[in-house]
Amino acid sequence: MEIDEAREVRTTCPYCGVGCGVLAKVAADGEVSVRGDPSHPANFGRLCSKGSALAETIDLDGRLLHPEIHGRRAGWDEALDLVASTFSQTIAEHGPDAVAFYVSGQLLTEDYYVANKLMKGFVGSANIDTNSRLCMASSVAGHRRAFGSDTVPGTYEDLELADLIVLVGSNLAWCHPVLYQRIAAAREKRPEMKVVLVDPRRTMTADIADMHLAIAPDGDVALFTGLLAYLGRHNALDRAYITAHTTGFGQALFAASVLDLAGVAAATGLSEDELDRFYSLFAATSKTVTVYSQGVNQSSSGTDKVNAIINCHLATGRIGSPGAGPFSVTGQPNAMGGREVGGMANMLAAHMEIENPEHRDRMQRFWTAPAIAERPGLKAVEMFQAVADGRIKALWIMATNPVDSMPDADAVEAAIKACPFVVVSDVLARTDTVRHAHIRLPAAAWGEKDGTVTNSERRISRQRAFLDLPGEARPDWQVVAEVGKRMGFAEAFSYASPSEVFAEHAALSGFENDGARDFDIGAYAGVDAEGYEELAPFQWPAPSPVTPLWPKGGRTTGHQPIRFFADGNFYTPDRKARFIAIRPAVETRTSLDYPLILNTGRIRDHWHTMTRTGKSPRLSQHIAEPFVEIHPADAQRFGIGDADIARVSSPRGDVLVRALVTARQRQGSLFAPMHWTDQFAAKGRLDALTAPLTDPVSGQPALKHVAARIEKF
Ligand code: SF4
């Protein structure tokens, strides 16, 4: 195949939160190929299997190419008029909280910004939430409790500089493969670097671990409160740091000391010897990074887990310095960008707080907004419950498939089916969610739209279009802006390009900021279309001009990692970090009828509900069908043989999946991936089983702890 070098485009991968740079080339015959961008500081040329197969997922098969109203093809004007008039009428009759947007970490920051602005500043409700609620809301809540802001302190480089990496609830090898590769490469250069994996399952990530702690499900709070108590008992605290830069240490240590080592062992399912080895390694290693992901976040105690981890870093002063810090790794490509623009129901844009009257006032003045939201809106699980009981009468879903991905998915499907007015913006014509839409709006896909995303280390990168828009597809920011105009807000939503949206977003981040808030990219407020086109990846904060702002060709010429909190100043009123007093408590959800704990997650080569990765035969070769992992002793107990078809049930539903009998699985627990829907496998829709049980602080669902049973089919 002839490659036309002149058409090479620098963009980013649309899958996970690593945010790898991608070079996409379009050949003279139109065929697309991709490779890792050697100059992108997230991946330096690496790509994982999913990123490498991107070109296999961009055909037009199954695409939604024209607006539809009640299943018939319609023009954009007719569809947009109907969306705007129905939302306006619903608000007029029932108030602003009768409408809602459910959006996605797949949206670009510009899409997110415009949707959030319309809902929070012009509709006057905060009923905009996102599938990122299912991904990292507990990290956001934990950061805000400890730091006074939603700040990820470290950078990817810290993973290479650390002497000890503690991976908690994170199968990095499959879910963030390029970060795993970076750690593996660093470890090869420095064999003295240690890795500890904390995970109920022995995943592929255990292959680089010196120690695997097969912890009991949700035993993490006990593990890290036990660590804090151990640090206190063994004089391994940084008392000068605690005194100068934190408050609440005494109460946190007191609460943590409620369990002795034997109690921690009982709560975590680990032996005292395992605990002692881990605790002494942590205590002795200054340069420690604790990486955590969905095993921490997707829990009814997710926020406490996050703070239990952060407490240990504050107690040792291990934050904000090279190779040290707590590090939340986000699942989705733009979960971080969504946080920056306030895409969650409990936040305002630019990391301002909805509960803070000064922030609301600032926001209102900046937008000249007629009706700023005054209180947090409904979080994802609550939102669909409000749809079910009729409080929400008009719902707009963008770039996500909640009928398959929300917990208690059958109830969510029933709620959407009964909702009087449902709009879905999507790339595909017939996902399980699109099927129930009254209005279907064709969205631009990866490769067809321009915007920015932010990865887990706060690095903002461009996604660039290299394909023409097919049919009548349009970028989401433009569609939402058109609806905003038709609702009577023409002046506020008259954007001509995504660069104008980005410039406004940047200006807002610097508006009356003065270093008082963490998120600041004010230097980019004046960006024009050309500068936006050339935008090189950069980390925030960037309150003043970076040189060069836009290197020629958009290529990075080197980078200086930016860490937060090196000076010990946080974003609380007294600038001190907060210890959170946490008492370890382990919930039992199993029963005689449902004696096992089902843990859900991802596999290496599929993404979400497979709407894109399901198109690549190559990606389906890795694991071709839905499965459940079960420990040999449990398999014997329940009469399950290897490769049998098994029925896994919870009080809400059941799936039929292939049994994999393996000692990698913890006894008493099952693991099954969340990707398959009924479109790809009969009775494979796993979230029909999961419960709408959430963390009380973050509202994040406990997708990794579901009471279940198994039987041979
Ligand atoms: Fe894409 Fe994540 Fe793989 Fe990088 S690691 S190529 S961002 S899926």
Residues whose N, C-alpha, C, O or C-beta is under 5 A from the ligand:
A	BS01	SF4	C13 Y15 C16 V18 G19 C20 L47 C48 K50 G51 H176 P177 V178
